[in-house]
Amino acid sequence: MRLLLTLAARNLIRRRRRTLLTASALGFGVAILCLSRAWTAAMATAVVEPAKDGTIGHLQVYRTDAADDEGGEISFVQPHNGYRLIAGPRALVARLLADEPRLAAGLARLSIGALLSAGDESMEVLLLGVDPATRAAVYPAVGVIEGRHFAPGENGLLVNRGVARRLGLKPGDDVVALANAVDGRLTGAKLKVTGTWTVRGLEAYEWGACFVDLAAVQELLDAPDQASVLILRQRDARADAAPVARALNDRFRREGSKLRAFTWEEMGGPFIGGMLVTRFISGILDLVMVVIVAAGVTNTALMSVFERTREIGTVRAMGARRGRVLALFLVEALLLSLLGAAIGTGLGAGLIATFGRVGIPAFSEAQRYSYGGDALYPVLDLPGLFSVAGLMIVICVLAALGPALMAARLRPAEALRHV
């Protein structure tokens, strides 16, 4: 084996320019793949995880006929004024948590569209009525940049920054919310602003949403002890939500309940849409880079075989077996790929670290929604870097297998006659 390594290294050193060019191209491909994976992972970290922790939760439970009066399609982001509501939501949440050990917490939520007025200014908002007693356990990412969270029973309101600027609101101010009750009557409620909320990473998604005490929204809709959706959180935040959703739906069918559980993937359209597009683009980019790198290695190996045909014939005539020739070319490909992978891993780590500090800027409004803000900050992941390098090494060795087999099958007499 030592002899093979020595011969392979000497052959690569003899053609320094070609070796460096091929290794550099390979390194560039590895670096781009590393950055692409970090970019995709950062999308999930920047948008999807905050959305799960601050808006959509891990699972959502609606009535099966919730949106029958609104076109039949259940929407997470639209107001639920016309939705058919779940009765006794707090008691139902308590039963689900007691019977399903994979669930850690849950809350009842009622989302409605309303007109919010302060002084002479008014604007349409989305009121997210949540139970303040369980808000922290289900929505840990909802932070306050001014003021405080509201307490149970105080008809408190958390406004986002856009609403606060538009209406000139600050903690302690009183506002009036107007909405339509379930029977169509116009109703109103007086609310007290307790603070301004934000979810880091979702600044581009605030869209006029305000958190408010669930009791206040129930009063506006004249729907006591009812909610439009139950938001549930798993004990293991990284676990797949689909098995839990299936278990809940099986339970609902057995009990004859008109309820259905959805996973965050099913209900998080505006949050995960950008990530899915990014994954698709990243997958295409990965495939293109793999094909380019494999083609480059194959071309280099073929040129090496053509240039060394007489050398191969001489070695075969001296008694070298086909397996030895095959191994020699594969070891050369391995050394070349190791060099390229080392260059690419170093370059990729440098790019990720740089963009992790300065950020990948969003050049359009669509990108701002995909990033959840003005820039995306990838995080250096060493296992991810090494997995990309290992994958490219395997691909390069496989790409060199064809030319290596060609070299091994050369007949000594024909190879020696080659000019």
N, C-alpha and C positions, 0 to 999 in steps of 0.2 A: 504493500500500500504506500509505503514511503517513496518507493521508486516512481509509482504512478503520480503522486503529488509533485515530486520534483520535476518529472518530465512535463506535466501539465503546466506547472508554474513557468518553466522555461519557455514553453511554446507561447504562453500568453505574453511573457516579457519580450520575446523576440518581435512581437507585433504590438509594440506599446501604443501606437496611435490608434489602431483599431480597437484594442482592448479598452483604452480610456474612453473612446467615443461610445462604444457599446455600453460600458459600465455607467457612463454619465447619463446616457439615454434611459437605461434601466433605473438608475437612481432617481431621475426626474419623474419617471412613471410611479415609482414607489412613493415619492414625496407627494405627488398629486393625489394618489389613492389615500394616503394617510390624512391629508387635509380634507379630502372629500368625506371620509368617515367621521372625522372630528366635526365637520360642518353639520352632517346629518344628526350626530349625537347631540350637538349643541342646540339644534332645533327642538328636540324633545325636552332638553333641560330648560330651555328658555321659555317655551310656550306650553307644551303639553303638561309637564309636571306642575307648573303653577296653576294651570287651568283645573287640573284634578284636585289640587289642594285649596283652590279659592273659588271655584265656580261649578264645575260639572260633577265633582265627586268621583267615586269609583263605579257606583251603580246608581240608577235612577228607577223609581217605581211609579208608573202612571196607571190610571184606569185604562182598560183596553179600549173603552169607547170615549176616552178623554177628549179627542178632537173631532168627534163625529159631527158636531155642530159648526166646526171651523174648517171643513174640507177633508177631514179624516187623517191628515198627516200631522203627527205630534212633532212639535218644534220646541227645542230647548231655549232658543233666544227670543221667540216671539212672546208677547203678553198672553196670559192665560185667562183673561176676563171671561171668555166664552167657553172655557173648558169645563167638562164634568169633573167634579171634585171628589177627593177621597175623604170619607167621613172618619172621624176619630183617628187622625194621623199620628198623634203622639203615642196612643196606646198601641197602634199597629207597629210603629217603629220599635217600641219596647218588646213586643212579642217576637219580631224578627231577630232582634239582637239576642234575645234569650235562647232562641232555637237554632241559630246559625252561628257556630263558634268562629267562623272565618270573618265575621263582621265585628268591627270595633266600636262604631258609633253611627248615629243617623240623626237626621233632623227633618222636620216637615217644612215645606217651602211653598209659598203662594206668590206667583209672579203676575203682576198686572200692569197695564199701561195706565198712566194717570197724568193729570195736569198739575204741575207744582207751581205755586205762586208765592212770591215774597215781595211785598210792596206793590209796585207797579209792573214788575217783571214776572213773566210766566214762561214755562217751557214744558214740553212733553218729556216724560221720563219713564223708565222701567223700574217699578218698585219691586224689589226682591224681598218679600216678607219671609224672615227666618226666625226660628226659635232662638233667642239670645242665650238660653241656658246651655244649648248644645252647639252653638256656632263655632266655638274655638276647637272642639274635638273633630268637627267635620270639615271646617274651612280654616285650617291653621295658617294659610298663606295670606288671609285678608288682614292687612296691616292698616294702621292709622298714622297718617303723616301730620295730622293736626287734631287736637281734641282727644276723644276717647270713644270706645265702643259703648253702645247703649245697653242699659240693664233691662231685665224683664219688667213689663208693666209701665214704662215711662213714655211709650209712643215715640221712641227715639229714632233718629234718622242719620244714616251715614251717607253723605253725598260724595260723588267723585269730583275731581278737580275741575272738569269742564262745567258741571252744574254749579259748583261753588263760584266760579268766575262769572258765569252768565248771570246768575241771580245775586251775586255779591254776598254770598252766605259765609258765615263763620260760626264756630261752635257757640251755642247758646241762643242762636236766632230761632224764631218761630216761623213756620211755613204752613201753608194750607194745601192739602192734596185733594183733588176732585177726580172722581171716577164713577163708572157706571156699576151699579149693583147687579146681582145675577138676574134680577127681574127687569133690568133696564133703567131703574130710577137713578137719578144723579145724586151721589152721596159725597160727603166731604169729611175730612178729619184734620185736626190740628196736630202737627208734628213738631218736635224740637230737634234741631240739628245738634248732634253730640260730637261730630267729627267729620273728617275727610278721609275716605278710604283709598287704598291702592293695593294692587297685587303686583309685586315686582315681576316684570317680564310680560305683563298683560296691559301695559299702559295704552297700547293701540286699540284695545278691545273694550274700553270702558263704556263707550256708546251711550252715555246718559243714564247708566244703571245706578240705582241707589239702594243700599241695604236699609231695611226698616223692620221694626218689630212685627212679627207675624200677626199678633193680635190687632194691630192697627190696620193691616191689609184685610184681615177677616172682617173688621168693622166696615171698611170701605165697600167690600163686596156684599156685606150683610150675609156672611157665610160663617157663622160661629163654628169653631172646632172642625174646620175643613182645610184641606190643602190641595194644591194641584199636583204635587210631586213629592216623593220621599227621596232624599239624598243620603246614600249610604257609603260608609268608608270601611275598607278592609283592614284587618290587622296587619297583613303584609302588603305594604303599598306597591311592591314590585310584582306581586302575584297576578296571574291572569284572572281577569274578572269574569270571563265567560263561564267557568264551572259554577261559580256562585250564582250567576244569573240563571243558569239552567236549574239549579237546585231550588231557587226561589220560584221560578215559573212552574216547576213540577208541584211544589207545595200549593201554589195558587190554583192549579188545575184540580188537585185533589180536594181542596176546600170549596171549590166552586166560586172562588173570588174573581171578580172582574178586574184583575190587576195583572200587570206585566212588568217584568224587570228588564232594563236595558243596560248594556255596558257603556263605559265612557267612550269606547271607540264608536259605538252606534250613535251616541248623542252629542259628541264633541265636534261636529262638522266644521264650524268656523275655526276651531283651534287646531285640529289635526289635518285640515285640508292642505295647508302650506307644507306641513311635514311630509305628507304623502307625496306631494309633487316633488319635494326635495329628494325623497328617497328614490323616486322614479328616475329623476335626472341623475342622481348619484349612481344608481345602478347602471344606467347607460354609459356614463363616464367611466365607471370601473371596467365595463366590458370592452369599451374602445381602447382603454389603456392596456388592458391585458392582451388584446389582439396585437396592438402595436409592439409591445415589448416582446411577445412570443415571436412575431415576425422578424424583429430585429435580431433576436438570438438565433433563430433558425437560419437567417441569411448569413450571420457571422460564422456559424458552424459549417454551413455549406461551402463558403469561401475557403475556410480552413481545410476542408476535405479536398477540394479541387487543387489547392496550392500544394498540398502535401501528399499527393497521390503516389509519387515515386518514393517518398519517405515511408509511406505506409507499406508499399510493396517490398521495400528493403527490410522493414521490420518483420513482415510476414514471412519473407524468404529466410530470415534468420531463425524462424521457429516460433514467433509470437502467435498465439492463438487468436481466433476472432474475438473471444471474450475479452482478451487483454486490450485489443484495439478499441472495442466498444467502451470498455471501462475508462480508457485514457480520454476519449472525447467527452464522456459524461463527467469525468472529474474536472476537465477544463471548463465545461459549462457550469459546474457547481462552484468552482473558484470565481469565475466571472460573475455569477449571480450573487455570491457572497459579497464581492466587492461592490457591486451595484446596490445591493440591499443596504450595505453599511452607509454608502453615500446617501441613498434615499431616506433612510431612517433618520440620519442626522439632519438632512435638509428639511424633512417633514416635521421633525420635532422643533426645529428653529422657526418654521413658518407658523406652526400652531401656537408656539409660545409668543411669537410676535403679534399675531392676530388676537390672541387671548388678552393681550394688554391694550392694543389700540382698537380692536374690534373690526369686524367685517361690516362696512357701512351698508345701509339699505338705500338703494338708488331710486326707489319708487314707493308709492303708497302700498302697492301689493306686497312688496318685500317687507315693509314695516309691519304689516299684519302677519306675515310669515315669521318674522323675527320676534314679534311682540313688542317692538320698540325701534329705536333708530339704528341699532347696531347689534351684531351677534358676536358672542365671545366664546370661541371654542376652547375646550379644556384638554390639556395634554394627558393622554391615556397610554401609558407604556405598554400594557398588554395588547392594546389595539395596534400600536405601532409594530410590535414584534409579530403579531398575527399577519399583518399585511406583508411584512418582509418575508416571513416564512412561506406565505402563499405564492409570492412572486418567485422565490427560489424554486419551489416545486414546479411552477409553470415553466421556468427557464430550462430546467433539467429535462422536462418532458418535451419542450420544444426542440431541444438538441438531440432527442432520441432518434429521430428520423435520419439526420445526417450521420449520426454515430453508427447506426445500423448499415447505412450505405458504405461507410468506411470499412466496417468489419467484414462486409461481404465482397470487398475487392479481391480479385485473384492476384496473387503475387506476380505472375508472368505478365498479365495485362497492365498492372500498375507500374511495373518497371519499364514497360515500353511507352508509358505516357510521357508526352513532351510538355 
